[in-house]
Amino acid sequence: MSIELKKNIDWVGFVDWNVRDFHSYDTQRGATYNSYLIRDEKTALIDTVKAPFADYLLRNIREKTDLNNVDYIICNHAELDHSGSLPMLMNALPNATLLCNAKCCETLSGYFDINSWKIKIVSPEDRISLGSRSLSFVNIPMVHWPESMVSYMPEEEILFSNDAFGQHLATSVRFVDQWNLAHVLQEAKSYYANIVTPYGKQVLKTLEAVKTIPIKMIAPSHGLIWRTNISDIISEYLRWASGQYESKMVILYDTMWESTQKMAEEISRGAVDYSNSLEKSANSYDVQSSKSPSSALDVQLLHIRKTTLTRIATEMLDAAAVAIGSSTLNAQMMPQMSAVLTYIKGLKFREKSGFAFGSFGWGPGGPENIQKWFEEVKYPVLRSPIKAKFRPTEEILLQCYEAGKMLAQKTYLLAQNQ
């Protein structure tokens, strides 16, 4: 089934309702692989789909034109969810020339035997005429692969944006304005946090380039198409790429016999009580003459074995502070916590102030290793680790409570003074 974006410009991709894991990205709402067919004096296909869905793509193209009529296939990105069906497409579309940049061609050659393909290397100076319309190209290296580029149609002011501004989201509609905007923005945030975060500086450069061109529609490679709310998604990308803090703190923990969980809950209670005290104080302010404290603190208390990596990363994206706790197992932190912290380290979030905590029995290890992780990622440490032997005593729980208040205070200061 194809969907019209503009006259003779159609979505011809595939909606994957069943995918639940996208190389460890949790896709409980499925995904789409967006491909776009442009018919003019020349016919161009922008991106393909994952290999298992090539037949669906070809069927959708046939609805609109004979396969012999396709002159160009534009490959904006060589990752296999975009390029996986290229061998089938290059065989089924005998008159098609593949358009990609030099780095993309090099990457494709690592996946496929491309020696028999007709390929034209394009650069930002090139404009491909399709007749009454044309396509130009902008390289966006490391957003999020080295060979990434976007395609732009100036006559219709459509940006075919590759992975930028996308979401992993399967729906029966194709446009943002046909769905719930808050849900789309949340899925876009999750997508950004888990896939694009390490490349914030490059994203900011790309957004500067985007500002220089008029855009009436953004057609990403995944998810819904932006023909409305374009300023909203660009604004959110600016906020995420700049690492802006919200009044949010995250408490991550893993627990064996609930000792570390009790500590985490006391940290959360201290933070919430501090926030509530500020709210009461705010109610007594004369807002005409004084600046009241910021809105209520968002405290995320996450048991890491009951929370997906995708959710954890999404919450971490705009958090200002984090407390991380683990029981001790074999003189180490719990194994799943080690996996979570490895994942977070790779995403290179803006620094989060925080501290380590946790319980131990025969010997130390859990909180001490988390402390080392804080030092490795250069997150400011606000205090020494809070450690409980076997069960946390009332004194230890009071330390946790006070540490939660301290972390909440730091969260507010960072969010207000960034």
DRENKESE-916721 format. One record per residue: x, y, z of N, C-alpha, C in turn; residue in three letters. Coordinates in steps of 0.02 Angstrom, whole numbers, plus 50000, padded with zeros to 5 digits. Each point is the difference from the previous one (the first is absolute). Layout:
XYZXYZXYZALA
...
***
This chain:
500424994050000499585006050000500445006250000MET
499865004749955500375006349997499575005650028SER
500335005350023499665005850028500305006349969ILE
499575004549976500235006049965500235005450049GLU
500615002649989500255005850037499815006449964LEU
500165000149936499825005349953499844996549934LYS
499755003849953499844997049936500614996549971LYS
499944993649986500534995849971500614999250046ASN
499885001050065500514998450051499654995650052ILE
500224993850006499644995150041500464996350048ASP
499724998650058500324995350046499864993049975TRP
500534995949992499914993249975500364994950044VAL
500105001850064500394995850045499624994350031GLY
500224998050060499714994250034499915001650074PHE
499414998150027499865000750071500134993350034VAL
500475000050046500194993850035499675000050069ASP
499424997050003499614999950063500314995350052TRP
500404995349979500204994650044500705000650030ASN
500425004449974500685000650026499975002650073VAL
500384996850044500025002050070500715001450024ARG
500494998449960500705001250018500375002449938ASP
500275006050003500355002949944500725001250023PHE
500434994949991500674999650029500025003050070HIS
499594997150045499935001650071499585006150014SER
499785003549949499505005350010499324996750008TYR
499655001750053499364996950015499455003349957ASP
499704996249955499505002749954499324997050013THR
499735001550059499354997250018499445002649956GLN
500105005749967499505002849955500184998649927ARG
500464995349988500174998349932500445005249966GLY
500034999849934500435004549962499735000549929ALA
500265004949963499875000349928500675000949965THR
500024997949937500575001249957499725004149942TYR
500165006450001499685004649953500415000549936ASN
499654999249945500295000749933499525004549961SER
500285004449959499605005049966500114999849924TYR
499454999949962500034999649927499795006749971LEU
500435002849958499875006449967499954998849925ILE
499435001849971499894999049928499965006749965ARG
500455001049954500025006149960500224997749930ASP
500355004349964500294997649937500494994250014GLU
500335000550057500404994550026499664997550064LYS
500114993750017499704997150060500564998150048THR
499915002050063500514998750050499694996750061ALA
500374995350029499804996750062500515002050054LEU
499755002950054500445002150055499994994750054ILE
500554996550008500114994750050499574993949986ASP
500224994450030499644993849992499794997650070THR
499924993550009499754997350063500454994150021VAL
499874997250059500374994050020499884994449950LYS
500504995849994499994994749949499364995750001ALA
499744997950058499414995649999499385003249969PRO
500015006649992499405003549977500075002949930PHE
500504997649963500115002549932499404998949955ALA
499674994350006499434998549957499435005050012ASP
499905002050063499485005050015500175006749967TYR
500635001950003500225006249969499884999849925LEU
500204994549968499904999449927499265000149982LEU
499594996850040499275000249988499745007150003ARG
500235003950050499775006950007500245004349941ASN
500604998749976500255003849942499584998349939ILE
499834993649991499604997949942499315003349999ARG
499745001650059499365003550003500035006749964GLU
500605002849997500075006949975500345000349932LYS
500424995249984500365000449937500294993249983THR
500174999149937500354994049979500715000150029ASP
500244994350020500674999750031500545002349952LEU
499894999349936500495002349950500065007649998ASN
499515003550029500005007349997500435003450053ASN
500244996250049500385003050055500715001549975VAL
500185006450002500655002249975500535000350054ASP
499805001950062500485000950053499764996750065TYR
500474997350037499894998250070500505004050041ILE
499755004150046500435004050043500104996450065ILE
500634998750018500164996850064500295005350046CYS
499595002450047500235005050048500424997050056ASN
499944993550010500314996950059500084992649986HIS
500604997350014500164993149981499814994850052ALA
499745002150058499814995150051499464995349970GLU
500004993850022499614994949965499255000850006LEU
499765003750049499275001250001499795004649943ASP
500485003649971499865004349942500224996849935HIS
500554996450002500314997649938499944992549990SER
499724996450047500014992849998499714996949937GLY
499495003349971499694997349940500305002649936SER
500545003850004500305002849939500194994649949LEU
500294994350019500164995149948499384997849961PRO
499444998950034499394998149966499745005649956MET
500055006250027499745005849962500425001349938LEU
500664999650006500435001349942499894994749946MET
499814994150021499844994849951499315000949969ASN
499525002250041499305000749976499885006449961ALA
500445005150010499935006449966500585000849951LEU
499954997149941500584999349956500285006649975PRO
499605005350000500235006449974500215005050054ASN
500034997750062500145004550055500755000850012ALA
500195006250013500675001750022499985001850074THR
500454997250038500035001450071500385006650011LEU
499695004650038500325006350017500184999950074LEU
500635001150016500215000350070500665003750004CYS
500205001950060500655003350006500564994850001ASN
500625002449996500574995449993500074995550061ALA
499885002850059500074995950061499464994750003LYS
499405001649977499464995149998500174994449952CYS
500275001749942500194994949951500524995250030CYS
500475002850036500524995950033499684995350051GLU
499525002750038499684995950052499574994549968THR
499635001749948499594995049966500424994349973LEU
500605001649977500434994849973500234995050053SER
499955002150064500164995450054499444995250015GLY
499405001649977499424995750011499814995849939TYR
500085003049941499744996849939500534999949945PHE
499894995749952500395000149938499685005249954ASP
500305005949996499705005549963500325001149931ILE
500434995349979500385001049939499565000649938ASN
499434996850001499565000249941499495005750003SER
499995003850054499515005450007500215006249963TRP
499515003549973500145006749972499965004950058LYS
500575003450013500055004450059500265006849978ILE
499695005350027500255006849989500125003150068LYS
500615002350011500185003350063499765007249998ILE
499635002050052499765006950004500325003650059VAL
500025006549994500295004350053499535006050010SER
500135004150052499565005650013499955005149942PRO
500474999849954499985004749944499524997649945GLU
499794993850004499604997149946499265001350011ASP
499645000849943499285000249999499774995549943ARG
499584995350016499744995349951499325002349977ILE
499935001549936499355002149973499574993949986SER
499385000450024499514994749985499495002449949LEU
500055006349980499515003249955499795006650030GLY
499395000350025499765006150033500255000450072SER
500294994750023500274999850068500724997649998ARG
500345000950056500704998050003500174997950071SER
500584997050007500254998050066500725002450009LEU
500135002850058500695001650019500164996250064SER
500645000150020500234995550053500445003750050PHE
499924998250063500415002950053500294994250042VAL
500654999850004500324994950042499915001950074ASN
499824995050040499935001250073500404994550036ILE
500675000249992500414994750029499894999350075PRO
499954993850023499904998150070499335002150028MET
499515000949955499305000750022499594994649965VAL
500104993850014500424997750055500554995349976HIS
500114999249935500564996249972500445004749958TRP
500634998049987500455004649963499755001849930PRO
499604995449968499805001349931499305003149994GLU
499705001850056499315002449998499935006549960SER
499455000449962499845006249966499235000849999MET
499785005949983499295001349990499905002449929VAL
499394999149975499815002449933499475005450008SER
500035005149956499555005750006499705001649932TYR
499335000949999499655002049939499795007450007MET
500365004649970499845007150011499335002149972PRO
499784997049946499375002149969499404998750046GLU
500034994750040499464998450047500205001450072GLU
500635001950009500265001450067499924994050047GLU
500194994149974499974993850038500724997950017ILE
500124998750064500634997250022499914992650014LEU
500344995849962500024992850012500584998950048PHE
499844999450065500485001550053500384994050027SER
499944994249966500384994250024499754998350071ASN
500454998350047499794998250067499805006050043ASP
500225005949981499845005950040499255001250001ALA
499745001950058499305001750012499534993949996PHE
500294993950001499594994049994499794997250067GLY
499614994849997499764996350058499924992749981GLN
500074995650049499814993049988499284999350022HIS
499554999749951499295000650015499604997149942LEU
499644994650011499574997149949499295002750010ALA
499725002949948499325002750004499664998749933THR
499345000850000499624999249938499975006549960SER
500285005450028500025006449965500725001949988VAL
500125005049957500685001649981500235006950021ARG
499555004250027500185006950015499915001550074PHE
500445004250026499995001850071499335002850020VAL
499705004249958499375003350018499414995150002ASP
500114993949978499474995050004500044995750063GLN
500485001550043500114996050060500055004750060TRP
500174997350058500075004050060500695003150003ASN
500025006749998500655003549995500444998450060LEU
499724999950060500404998750059500334993149996ALA
499634995149975500294993349993500554999949946HIS
499895003649946500515000249947500645003250027VAL
499935005650036500595003450027500364995650051LEU
499634996250039500314995550048500394994549964GLN
499714997349946500364994949962500615003049964GLU
499935006249977500585003449969500555001150051ALA
499815001750062500495000850054500354993550015LYS
499624994650004500304993450013500484998249944SER
499805001349938500434998649942500645004050005TYR
499935006550015500605004350006500454997450056TYR
499714998850059500404998150058500414993749987ALA
499714995149967500324993549993500434999349937ASN
499915004349952500354999249936500445006049983ILE
499755006050013500335006049974500415003750053VAL
499874998850064500315003950054500765000949994THR
500404994949983500725001149999500235005249949PRO
499565002049955500215004349945499675006950004TYR
499915002450062499665006350010500325005949964GLY
500665000250001500355005649966499864999949925LYS
500014994249971499854999549929499275001649985GLN
499554998150047499305001749991499905007650000VAL
500355003450044499945007450003500245003149935LEU
500534997349971500245002649935499484998849946LYS
499694994150002499494998349951499395004750007THR
499815001450061499435004450012500155007149976LEU
500625002150006500185006649973499915000149924GLU
500184994549967499914999649928499254999849982ALA
499614996550041499284999549987499675006950004VAL
500255004250044499705006650008500055004249937LYS
500474998449956500125004149941499554998149942THR
499614994650006499584997949945499274999950022ILE
499545002149956499294999650018499754992850000PRO
499624998250051499764993150006499255000050014ILE
499634996849957499284999250011499834992850022LYS
500484995449991499884993150019500664996650015MET
500024996050053500574995850017499794992849994ILE
500324996349955499844993049988500584995750024ALA
499964997450062500564996150027499994992849975PRO
500514996350017500054993049979499624995350046SER
499815002350059499604996050046499445004350029HIS
499414996950007499475003450037499575004649956GLY
499685004750035499515004449967500345006049968LEU
499655002649950500265005549958499755006650028ILE
500455004950003499845006650028499775004849945TRP
499345000949994499755005449956499705005650042ARG
499974998950065499825005050050500494999450058THR
499995004850045500414999750061500754999449986ASN
500215002649942500714999649982500435004050049ILE
499765005850020500385004050048500064996450068SER
499494996050018500024996450063500564994850001ASP
500054996049947500504994850000500705002949992ILE
500085005349963500665003249994500205003050067ILE
499525003150035500145002850066500214994650049SER
499664994349998500174994650046500704997349983GLU
500164999349936500674997749982500535004850024TYR
499875006549996500475004950026500114999150074LEU
499454998850036500054999150073500384993750017ARG
499844994549966500334993650015500745000349980TRP
500145002949943500705000249976500445004450043ALA
499705005250029500395004550043500074997250071SER
499664994550015500064996850065499655003850056GLY
499475003549984499655004050050499704995650054GLN
500105002150063499734996350056499275001950013TYR
499614995150021499355001150030500084999550076GLU
499485002050037500004999150073499844992650013SER
500494995949985499904992750003500614996650028LYS
499894995250045500544995750023499784992749991MET
500494995849988499874992949989500354995950054VAL
499654995250027500304995350047499984993149968ILE
500584997449984500064993449970500254995150053LEU
499694994250003500244995250050499854992849978TYR
500414995450026499864992949996500094997350070ASP
499614995050017499974997750070499954992450001THR
500284997050053499994992850007499464997950050MET
500045002650062499514998450052499675006350027TRP
499905004949955499635006250014500365005050045GLU
500614998650021500365004950041500165006349960SER
500274999049940500165005849957499355003449978THR
499484996249991499355003149983499765004650055GLN
500064998050063499795004250055500415006550000LYS
500634999549984500435006049997499775004649944MET
499854997049942499765003949943499355003650016ALA
499564996550034499355003050017500085005850048GLU
500484999550047500125005650046500315006049964GLU
500444998749951500275005549960499445003549963ILE
499554996049971499425002949965499565004050048SER
499884997350060499575003550048500315006750020ARG
500655000050012500335006350017499945005249945GLY
500084997749938499955004649943499295002849992ALA
499514995650007499305002249993499815004850057VAL
500224998550061499855004550056500325006949989ASP
500615000049974500325006449986499615003949948TYR
499794996549948499615003249947499345002850028SER
499674996150042499375002250028500095006150044ASN
500565000350036500135005950042500095006249957SER
500314999249942500085005749954499335002149972LEU
499584995249986499345001649973499605004050051GLU
500044998050063499655003850052500285007150006LYS
500665000449994500335006650002499785004349941SER
499934996849942499815003749940499305002950008ALA
499574996450034499315002450008499975006350042ASN
500525001250041500005006050042500365005949968SER
500284998949940500365005349966499525005149971TYR
500215006349999499665005149961500304999749930ASP
499654996849954500304998849935500105006549960VAL
499705005450022500105006449967500675003050017GLN
500284998050057500625003350022500594995150009SER
499864993550001500534995250013499974994349950SER
500564997049990500034994149957499864993950042LYS
499464996549985499834994050039500434994149977SER
500074995050043500374993949979499674996749940PRO
500394995949966499744996849939499474994950016SER
499704997149950499464995250008500234993750035SER
499534995750017500154993950039500544995949968ALA
500414997150042500554995749978499734993549972LEU
500284997949944499844993549971500514995050026ASP
499784995550043500444994950028499834993349968VAL
500474997149965499914993549967500364994750040GLN
499624995450030500284994550040499954993749958LEU
500564997449975500004994849950500404993850022LEU
499654994550011500324993650011500234997649932HIS
500664999449990500264999249932499834993349968ILE
499864994850041499804993749969499254999749984ARG
499645005150020499295000549984499865005949954LYS
500525002749971499965005949956500444998749940THR
499785001749941500404998949940500585005049996THR
500534998049966500555004649985499745006249965LEU
499534999049955499725005649961499685005250046THR
499594997750048499685004650047500525003550044ARG
500494996250024500515002950043500375005649963ILE
500204998849939500365005149962499565006149986ALA
499374998849986499555005649986499925004450062THR
499954997050059499955004050061500655003550016GLU
500564996949984500655003050014500165006049955MET
499695000349942500185005149950500005007050030LEU
499465002050033499945006850025500015000550076ASP
500214994650034500075000350073500625003950018ALA
499955003650056500585003950023500434996050049ALA
499704995150034500374996450052499784992750002ALA
500434995850028499854992850002500324996950062VAL
499624995750033500264995850053499984992849974ALA
500554996350009500044993349971500204995150056ILE
499594994850008500124995450054499984992749978GLY
500404995950033500004992849985500204996050061SER
499684994350007500254995050046500674997549974SER
500354996450044500664997349982499944992549984THR
500274998049943500004993049980500704998349975LEU
500334995350034500684998049981500475005949996ASN
499955004450051500425005950007499915005049943ALA
499444999549965499855004649945499295002850009GLN
499835004849958499305002049997499604994549966MET
499355000250006499574995049969500125000149924MET
499994994249966500214999749929499585004449954PRO
499345000450013499595004149956500155007450008GLN
500205002050062500195007050010500635001649960MET
500464995349997500605001049960499825001149927SER
499514996249975499785000849930499685006949990ALA
499595002150048499665006549995500525005649998VAL
500494999750044500495005450003500455000049939LEU
500144994249972500374999849936499605003549945THR
499354998749998499565003149950499985007650009TYR
499925002250061499975007250014500665003349982ILE
500554996850017500665002849985500085001249925LYS
499774995349960500065000649927499575005649971GLY
499455001750033499565005349974500275007050013LEU
500475000750046500355006450010499525005750016LYS
499564998850047499555005350022500405005750031PHE
499705006050000500295005450039500064997750072ARG
500525002250034500154997550067499415000850048GLU
499934995250044499484999950052500344999850068LYS
499855004650044500264999750068499674994350037SER
500364996850046499684994550035500454996550049GLY
499804994050019500384996050048499804992749993PHE
500414995650031499884992850000499734997950068ALA
499644994549999499764997050062499904992649989PHE
499884996350055499874992949993500174996050062GLY
499844993649997500094995650057500534994749984SER
500264996950053500484994549992499914995250058PHE
500324994249994499964995150054500694997950021GLY
500284994949966500654997350020500565005149988TRP
499945003949947500525004849985499745005549955GLY
500375005549993499765005649959500074998749925PRO
499765004749960500084999549927499495003749960GLY
499354999450015499485003149959500065007549996GLY
499895003550056500035007349997500695002749983PRO
500534996450021500685002249984500125000049924GLU
499744994949966500094999849928499585005249963ASN
499435001550028499605005549972500365006650008ILE
500325000950058500405006150011500555000649947GLN
500334994549985500515000149947499695002049933LYS
499394997649986499675001849937499875007649998TRP
499775002950055499915007350002500645003649982PHE
500554997550026500655003249986500204999149927GLU
499854994149972500194998749930499625004649952GLU
499355001050012499615004249954500035007450019VAL
500375001550054500115006950022499355003550019LYS
499554996350032499415003150030500195002750069TYR
499825006250017500155002750066499704995750055PRO
500414998050048499774995950056499875004550060VAL
499404999750027499785004650052500174997550070LEU
500134993650007500174997350066500294993049991ARG
500294997450054500264993249998499434995049996SER
500134993949977499464995149994499684998550068PRO
499344999049997499634997950060499974992449998ILE
500264996750053500064992850000499654997050061LYS
499634994749988499664996450054500244992850001ALA
500204997550059500184993050006499384996050017LYS
499844995349957499384996150005499405004649996PHE
499675001450055499425004450000500215007250018ARG
499705005049967500165006950019499705001650069PRO
500415002950043499775002150065499605006549993THR
499685002050055499645006450000500485005749984GLU
500614999550026500495005249986500175000349925GLU
500084994349968500154999849928499405002749960ILE
499404998050020499415002549965499935007550006LEU
500185002750058499995007350009500525003249954LEU
500584996949992500505002749953499715000149929GLN
499644994749982499704999749934499485005649991CYS
499605000950050499485005249998500325006849991TYR
500515001550039500335006549995500365000749933GLU
500294994549976500335000349934499505001349945ALA
499394997350007499485001449951499815007449999GLY
499955003050059499875007250003500565004049968LYS
500624998050014500575003449971500004999449924MET
499844994049975500004999049927499445004049967LEU
499435000550034499455004149974500205007349997ALA
500325002450052500235007050000500485001349942GLN
500474995449990500485000749945499644999949933LYS
499494995849994499624999549938499685006649983THR
499695003250049499685006549988500515005249980TYR
500575000150034500515005049984500264999249930LEU
500134993849980500264998849933499485001949947LEU
499374998350012499475001549950499885007449994ALA
500075003750056499855007249998500595004149975GLN
500604997550010500605004149986500414997749941ASN
499714995749957500384997549943500115005449947GLN
***
